[in-house]
Amino acid sequence: MDLSKIEAVLKKMNISEAAIKEFTSTVNDHFIAKEKALKEEFTQRLNKAKQVCVEEVETHKSALARGVQRFLEAKVTVIEKAASKKHAIEESEATTKLKQLKALLEGINVDGAQNTQALQAAKEQKAAVEKQLTESNAALQREKAKSAKLSDIAEKSMARQKVVEGKLQEAAQAIEESKAAAVKGAQEKTLAEEKQTAAKPKTVVVEGKQNTAKPAVKPETKTEAPSEIDAIASSIDP
């Protein structure tokens, strides 16, 4: 402990050096003893606290162990039942697999010669199946090619038919137009002839009298369709 300030105050009070040293020595011894006592007391309290903590931990551990033990004792029946159920399921699965394996192995002869013959027969059967499959694929490809060709021919035929139908429609329209023109021309020609005949009256003498009579009206004549229609019809591609 620093007692320099106290020594300075004692010097100001005109106290002798011996008394000051004795005073400071006494104070130091007191504080040292006090500090030692405090340390011992702290150590004792710390040890006691540690002991109490250890005892509490041990007590808690014991209580926890008893609780776990009681829990396990209460659950042991459930655990045993679960274990038995799991074991039964595993045994059932193993039995099922053994049965399946037995079914697969039944009828199989371990004789090498018979196995070789069976293997050879299986290989021959496989080769026959592969050959048949190859032939079927080839036939299928031929049918596909034939179908594609027929489809192409059908498309071309339909296109040609559309062209022919268009030409037929054009020819029919041309025929109708030609017929209409022919009828109109014939009608115009007949009217012109009637007008020309009406313009020239005939003189008829009856019992010494001269009589003017109107010319007889010629009947309407019909003309046939020009041969151009036939030429258009014959020019259409079949």
C-alpha positions in Angstrom: 0.0 0.0 0.0 1.3 3.5 -0.9 1.6 5.6 2.3 3.7 8.4 0.9 0.8 11.0 1.2 0.3 9.9 4.8 4.0 10.3 5.5 4.0 13.8 4.0 1.1 14.8 6.2 2.9 13.5 9.3 6.1 15.3 8.4 4.1 18.6 8.1 2.8 17.8 11.6 6.5 17.8 12.8 6.4 14.1 13.8 9.7 12.3 14.1 10.9 10.0 11.4 11.0 7.0 13.8 7.4 7.5 14.7 6.4 7.9 11.1 8.2 4.6 10.2 6.7 2.8 13.1 3.2 4.1 12.1 3.6 3.2 8.4 5.0 -0.2 9.4 2.1 -0.9 11.7 -0.4 0.2 9.0 1.3 -2.0 6.4 1.3 -5.0 8.7 -2.4 -4.4 9.4 -3.3 -4.2 5.8 -1.2 -7.3 4.9 -2.9 -9.3 7.7 -6.3 -8.0 6.6 -5.6 -8.9 3.0 -4.4 -12.4 4.0 -7.5 -12.9 6.1 -9.7 -11.8 3.2 -7.9 -14.1 0.8 -8.3 -17.1 3.2 -11.9 -16.3 3.7 -12.4 -16.0 -0.1 -10.7 -19.3 -0.7 -12.8 -21.0 1.9 -16.0 -19.5 0.5 -14.9 -20.5 -3.1 -14.2 -24.0 -2.0 -17.5 -24.2 -0.3 -19.3 -22.8 -3.3 -17.5 -25.4 -5.5 -18.5 -28.1 -3.2 -22.1 -27.0 -3.2 -22.1 -26.8 -7.0 -20.6 -30.3 -7.3 -23.2 -31.6 -4.9 -26.0 -29.9 -6.8 -24.7 -31.3 -10.1 -24.4 -34.8 -8.7 -27.9 -34.5 -7.2 -29.2 -33.3 -10.6 -27.4 -36.1 -12.4 -28.9 -38.6 -10.1 -32.4 -37.2 -10.5 -31.9 -37.1 -14.3 -30.6 -40.7 -14.3 -33.6 -41.8 -12.3 -35.9 -40.0 -14.7 -34.3 -41.6 -17.7 -34.4 -45.0 -16.0 -38.1 -44.6 -15.3 -38.8 -43.4 -18.9 -36.9 -46.4 -20.3 -38.7 -48.7 -17.9 -42.0 -47.2 -19.1 -41.1 -47.4 -22.8 -39.3 -50.8 -22.7 -42.6 -52.6 -23.6 -43.2 -50.2 -26.6 -39.6 -50.6 -27.7 -39.8 -54.4 -27.4 -43.0 -54.4 -29.5 -41.5 -52.1 -32.1 -38.4 -54.3 -32.3 -40.5 -57.5 -32.6 -42.6 -55.9 -35.3 -39.5 -54.8 -37.2 -38.0 -58.3 -36.8 -41.2 -59.8 -38.1 -41.3 -57.5 -41.1 -37.7 -58.4 -41.9 -38.4 -62.1 -41.6 -41.4 -61.7 -43.8 -39.4 -59.9 -46.5 -36.7 -62.5 -46.3 -39.2 -65.3 -46.6 -40.8 -63.6 -49.6 -37.4 -63.2 -51.3 -36.6 -66.9 -50.6 -39.9 -68.0 -52.0 -39.3 -65.9 -55.2 -35.8 -67.3 -55.5 -37.1 -70.8 -55.0 -39.7 -70.2 -57.7 -37.0 -69.0 -60.1 -34.8 -72.0 -59.4 -37.5 -74.6 -59.7 -37.3 -76.7 -62.8 -33.6 -75.7 -63.4 -31.4 -78.8 -63.8 -27.8 -78.5 -62.7 -26.7 -81.0 -65.3 -24.2 -79.3 -67.6 -25.2 -81.2 -70.8 -28.9 -80.4 -70.4 -28.1 -76.8 -69.5 -25.9 -76.5 -72.7 -28.8 -77.9 -74.8 -31.2 -75.5 -73.2 -28.9 -72.6 -73.8 -28.4 -73.6 -77.5 -32.1 -73.9 -78.0 -32.6 -70.5 -76.4 -29.9 -69.0 -78.7 -31.6 -70.6 -81.8 -34.9 -69.2 -80.7 -33.4 -65.8 -80.1 -31.8 -65.9 -83.6 -35.2 -66.9 -85.2 -37.0 -64.1 -83.3 -34.3 -61.6 -84.4 -34.6 -62.8 -88.1 -38.4 -62.5 -87.9 -38.1 -59.0 -86.4 -35.7 -58.0 -89.2 -38.0 -59.3 -91.9 -40.9 -57.5 -90.2 -39.0 -54.3 -90.2 -38.1 -54.7 -93.8 -41.7 -55.4 -94.7 -42.8 -52.4 -92.7 -40.3 -50.1 -94.6 -41.5 -51.4 -97.9 -45.1 -50.7 -96.9 -44.2 -47.2 -95.8 -42.4 -46.6 -99.1 -45.5 -47.9 -101.0 -47.8 -45.9 -98.9 -45.7 -42.7 -99.5 -45.7 -43.5 -103.3 -49.5 -44.0 -103.3 -50.0 -40.8 -101.4 -47.8 -38.9 -103.9 -49.8 -40.4 -106.8 -53.1 -39.5 -105.1 -51.9 -35.9 -104.5 -50.8 -35.6 -108.2 -54.1 -37.1 -109.3 -56.1 -34.7 -107.2 -54.1 -31.8 -108.5 -54.7 -32.9 -112.1 -58.4 -33.4 -111.4 -58.6 -29.9 -110.1 -56.9 -28.6 -113.3 -59.3 -30.7 -115.4 -62.3 -29.4 -113.4 -61.1 -25.8 -113.9 -60.7 -26.4 -117.7 -64.2 -28.0 -117.8 -65.7 -25.1 -116.0 -63.9 -22.7 -118.4 -65.1 -24.8 -121.4 -68.7 -24.8 -120.1 -68.6 -21.1 -119.6 -67.2 -20.6 -123.1 -69.9 -22.9 -124.5 -72.6 -20.9 -122.7 -71.2 -17.7 -124.0 -71.0 -19.1 -127.5 -74.6 -20.3 -127.3 -75.8 -16.9 -126.1 -73.8 -15.1 -128.9 -75.2 -17.5 -131.5 -78.8 -17.0 -130.3 -78.4 -13.3 -130.2 -76.8 -13.2 -133.7 -79.6 -15.4 -135.1 -82.3 -13.1 -133.6 -80.6 -10.0 -135.0 -80.3 -11.6 -138.4 -84.0 -12.6 -138.4 -85.1 -9.1 -137.4 -83.0 -7.6 -140.1 -84.5 -9.9 -142.8 -88.0 -9.1 -141.6 -87.3 -5.4 -141.8 -85.9 -5.8 -145.3 -88.8 -7.9 -146.5 -91.3 -5.4 -145.0 -89.6 -2.6 -146.9 -90.4 -4.3 -150.4 -94.2 -4.8 -150.7 -95.6 -7.2 -153.4 -98.3 -6.3 -155.9 -101.1 -8.8 -156.5 -103.7 -8.5 -159.3 -107.1 -9.7 -158.4 -110.0 -9.4 -161.0 -108.4 -6.5 -162.8 -107.4 -4.7 -159.5 -104.0 -4.1 -158.2 -103.7 -5.1 -154.5 -100.7 -4.4 -152.3 -100.1 -7.2 -149.7 -97.6 -7.3 -146.9 -94.9 -9.8 -147.3 -95.2 -13.0 -145.3 -93.2 -13.1 -142.1 -90.7 -15.9 -142.2 -90.5 -18.1 -139.2 -87.7 -17.7 -136.7 -84.8 -19.8 -137.6 -82.4 -21.4 -135.1 -78.8 -21.8 -135.6 -76.6 -24.5 -134.2 -73.7 -23.8 -131.8 -70.5 -23.1 -133.7 -68.0 -25.9 -134.1 -65.6 -23.8 -131.9 -67.3 -25.3 -128.8 -66.4 -28.8 -129.9 -62.8 -27.7 -130.6 -62.6 -26.3 -127.0 -64.1 -29.4 -125.5 -61.7 -31.7 -127.5 -58.7 -29.6 -126.4 -59.2 -30.5 -122.8 -56.6 -33.0 -121.5 -58.2 -36.2 -120.3 
